[in-house]
């Protein structure tokens, strides 16, 4: 999993990761979006995760959704280890009965204390 865009700042044992990740339509249908965030650090405890989801296309502005909003409903540990944290983000259309085929992006901030390398 390669990040779309990620910035990382470290202050002592605290790491701040911020970025954007393209979301995909899972097998469940176009009323749902998911993405994975691969943070290249292991955390001593589960980090604070803040996300926002919006429709975005740099190459085709006409493909932006005209009003469908995706609401985050799950933030899960998807197989974290000592050297990385893998976070799965799931979101659903606020009008869950309506499938939407437009592209969506998840912006995120992940902050936490990294594991000691000892």
C-alpha positions in Angstrom: 0.0 0.0 0.0 1.6 3.2 -1.2 0.4 6.5 0.4 -1.1 9.1 -2.0 0.5 11.8 0.1 2.0 11.8 3.7 3.9 14.2 5.9 5.6 13.1 9.1 7.0 15.2 12.0 8.7 13.7 15.0 9.1 15.4 18.4 10.9 13.2 20.9 8.9 9.9 21.0 5.7 11.6 19.6 5.1 11.2 15.8 2.6 13.3 13.8 1.6 11.8 10.4 -0.7 13.7 8.1 -1.8 13.0 4.6 -4.3 12.0 2.0 -5.3 8.6 0.8 -7.5 7.7 -2.2 -10.5 5.6 -1.1 -11.8 2.6 -3.1 -15.2 1.0 -3.5 -15.1 -2.4 -1.7 -17.0 -5.5 -2.6 -20.0 -4.3 -0.6 -21.0 -1.7 -3.2 -20.6 2.0 -4.1 -22.4 3.3 -1.0 -19.2 2.4 0.9 -15.6 3.6 0.7 -12.5 2.2 2.3 -8.7 2.9 2.4 -5.7 1.7 4.3 -3.2 4.0 6.0 0.3 2.5 6.3 2.2 4.6 9.0 5.9 3.6 9.0 6.1 3.5 12.8 4.8 1.2 15.5 3.0 2.9 18.4 3.2 2.1 22.1 -0.6 2.5 22.3 -3.3 3.0 19.7 -2.7 6.5 18.3 -5.2 9.4 18.0 -6.7 9.2 14.5 -8.7 12.2 12.9 -10.1 11.9 9.4 -12.2 13.8 6.9 -13.6 12.5 3.6 -14.4 14.4 0.5 -14.8 14.1 -3.2 -11.7 15.1 -5.2 -10.2 14.8 -8.6 -7.2 16.7 -9.7 -7.3 15.5 -13.3 -11.1 15.6 -13.9 -13.0 18.2 -11.8 -16.3 17.2 -13.6 -16.1 13.8 -11.8 -16.5 15.4 -8.3 -19.6 14.3 -6.5 -22.4 16.9 -6.3 -23.6 16.4 -2.7 -23.0 12.8 -1.6 -21.3 12.8 1.8 -19.4 9.9 3.2 -19.4 9.4 7.0 -16.6 7.5 8.8 -18.0 4.5 10.6 -14.9 2.3 11.4 -11.2 2.9 12.2 -9.5 -0.5 12.7 -6.1 -2.0 13.3 -5.5 -3.9 10.2 -2.3 -5.7 11.1 0.1 -3.3 13.0 3.5 -4.4 14.1 6.6 -3.0 15.8 7.8 -1.1 12.7 4.6 0.0 11.1 0.9 0.7 11.8 -1.7 -0.3 9.3 -5.1 1.4 9.8 -8.3 0.5 7.9 -10.8 3.4 7.4 -14.4 2.6 6.4 -17.1 5.1 5.5 -20.6 5.0 4.3 -22.8 7.4 2.2 -24.9 9.5 4.6 -27.8 8.4 2.2 -26.8 4.8 2.6 -29.3 3.5 0.0 -27.7 5.5 -2.8 -24.5 4.2 -4.5 -22.1 6.8 -5.7 -19.4 6.2 -8.3 -17.4 9.4 -7.8 -13.8 9.4 -6.4 -13.2 10.2 -2.7 -10.2 11.0 -0.6 -9.5 10.5 3.1 -7.5 13.2 4.8 -6.0 12.0 8.1 -3.9 13.0 11.1 -2.4 10.2 13.2 -0.6 11.2 16.4 0.9 8.9 19.1 3.9 7.8 21.0 6.2 5.5 19.0 7.6 2.3 20.4 11.1 2.3 21.7 13.7 0.7 19.4 15.4 -0.9 22.4 
